[in-house]
C-alpha cells in the first residue's frame, strides 16, 4: 500500500471513529470490510486474532497476550501500536504495565468472498 492510500484509509477510519463519538453511529460495533485490499494488509489474521483476544479477555497485559497467542512480545506490541493508531484499542498504563482495552464491544467482519483465480 502506498503512502497516499494508507493516509486515505487512516483518515476514513478516524472519520468513522469521530462519527461514533458524535453519536452518529453505534459506538460498540467495529465493521471491518475485508474486501478492501488496504484493509487486508492492516487486518491480517494474526492482528484479527489479537483484536479478538483483547475484546474477549480484557485486562491482560501485553506480555500475557503474547504468551497466550504464542507470539513474540515485540510482534504483539507492534501490532497493538497499529491498532492503537486506528483507535481500535486504548493502552492505559499502570506504572510500567500496559493493558490494552477495546474501544468497542463487537467486531463485524465483512468477508472477502472473491473466488480465487
ABEGO torsion letter per residue (X at the ends): XBAAAAAAAAAAAAAAAAAAAAGABBAABBBBBAABAAAAAABBAAAAAAAAAAAABBGBBAAAAAAAAGBBAAAAAAAAAAAAAAGABBBBBBEABBBBBBABABBBBBBBABBBX
